[in-house]
Amino acid sequence: MIPLPLARIAEITSGALSGSADPRAVVRGPVVIDSRAVEPGSLFVAIKGARADGHDFAAQAVKAGAVAVLGTRPTEAPTVIVPDVLGALADLATAVAGTLTGTTVIGVTGSAGKTTTKDLLAGLTGRVGPTVAPVGSQNNEIGHPLTVLKADADTRFLVLEFGARDAGHIADLTRIARPSIGMVLNVGTAHLGVFGGKEAIAKAKGELVESLPSDGVAILNADDPLVSEMATRTSARVTFFGRSPAAHVRAEDVRLDERGRAAFTLRTPSGSAPVSLLLYGEHAVSNALAAAAAAYELGLPVATIAAELSAAEPRSRWRMEVADRPDGVTVINDAYNANPDSMRAAFASLAVLGQGRRRFAVIAALRELGEESAALNHDLGRLAGSAGLDGLVVAGPDAEPVLSGAMEAGPPGARIVHVADAEAAAAELAGWLRPGDTVLVKGPRAMELQRAAELLLAGGARQ
C-alpha cells in the first residue's frame, strides 16, 4: 500500500479521527478486515456482519500492530469514524488507484473461470514486473478494494476479478480502479435466479468492456456469442480468443492426457508455440487462451507465454484439485462453487480421469437459479445419473430434483443416496471406496463440500 497518514485517510473517507488517533500516524498496509491478519502498520476495517462485529476486535487489532481502525463508531483504539465503512473503503481504494500512474489495471469477469484465469495472468505479468492480484476470489465490494489497496508505486500490473450479484455491480467496481484491459470469459448460468436470464447476465458482464478507454483492449471469447457481441459495446480495440478460426489467439490440436490435462498449439498473430497444461480439465484451455490473449497484448513473446502456461500450477484452493491417496483412490476436489456449466465441465473431467476405473461423485443442489431451479437441478441429477457412476451421494437441502433426475437417468438399482452434509457424505463414501477408485466432489460454496474431499483424503492416509 502507498503510505498514508491518518489525517489523509480521514480526508479521503470524509471521516473524523477519534480523540486517541494521531493524525500524523502513518498506515503502511496492509488494509485488512480480519484482526488475525493484522501486521505492523495495518489499517483494520471494522465491518459489522451477521455473526460478528469488527468493532469488537478493534483493541485486539491495534495490539497486533494496526495503526488505527476504520469504523462507524468510536472504539477502544484509535479510529477513523465514517458514516459507511464499505463506502469509505471504496473511496480509499479509489484515491490510491488514482496515484498508480505507472500501473496497468487488467480486469477479468465471466460466469466461470475468473479465478483460474486471473491466476494464470498474474503468473504471466509477473514475468514482466511486480504484480498484485487477489488471493482466491476477492471480487466483490469488499475484496476488490482490499486488493487495490495492496498496490504501491512499484506495482506494474494490477490484475483484478470483477464479480456481479446484480446489474451495476461491475460498473461500480470499475470506478475504483479503471481497467485498460478487460477480459470477458463466458456468459453462463451462474446466478441465473438473480439476473433472470443469460441476456441479463451478459448485460452485467459487459459493463467491464463499457468501462474501457478508447486506447484500451477488450479480450473477448470468440466461442461464446453473448461475449463476442460485446465488441459493439466498447470503443477499445478488441482481441478475440478461443478455438474458432476467427480468434486472434486460439488453440489448435487440443488433446488430453490420461489425467485430463490439455495440450495444444497456441497460435497468435506473432507466431505459435506448444502448451502442455498442468491444470486439470479441458475447460482450462479457454482460461489459458484468455490469459494468453492479454499477455500477447502486453507484448510478451509467444514462447514465453507458452512456457509460463505450461509451468502454471493451481494457486487457488478447491478448484479441480486432484490428489491420489496411498491406496490409489483419486479425489477431485472442485468444491469451491458450482453452477450448471461448471458441473458439466467437472463431470467431463471425471470421465477422463476415471476412465477404466470405478467412479463416484459427491454433489449438492445448485443455488441462485430462480424459477428454473427445479428444472436445472433435475438436469444436474440426469447428468450425474448418466455419467457411468458406481455411486452418487447428494448432500444437503433441496435435493429432491437432483435425486429424481439421477434415478431417472441412472441404471436400475443405481446406488444413489441423500445425506445431510459434507461429513456424512465422506462417511458414506468411505464404506464404498476400494483402491484405485475415482471420486468427484463438487457443489455450491455454502455446502462446504471441500470438507468431504479432505476427509476422504485423510481417511486414505490412515490406511
Secondary structure, 3 states (H helix, E strand, C coil): CCCEEHHHHHHHHCCEECCCCCCCCEECCCEECCHHHCCCCCEEECCECCCCEHHHHHHHHHHCCCCEEEECCCCCCCEEECCCHHHHHHHHHHHHHCCCCCCEEEEEECCCCHHHHHHHHHHHHCCCCCEECCCCCCCCCCHHHHHHCCCCCCCCEEEEECCCCCCCHHHHHHCCCCCCEEEECCCCCCCHHHHCCHHHHHHHHCHHHHCCCCCCEEEEECCCHHHHHHHHHCCCEEEEEECCCCCCEEEEEEEECCCCEEEEEEEECCEEEEEEEEEECCCHHHHHHHHHHHHHHCCCCHHHHHHHHHHCCCCCCCCCEEEECCCCCEEEECCCCCCHHHHHHHHHHHHHHCCCCCEEEEEECCCCCHHHHHHHHHHHHHHHHCCCCCEEEEECCCCHHHHHHHHHHCCCCCCEEEECCHHHHHHHHHCCCCCCCEEEECCCHHHCCHHHHHHHHHHHHCC
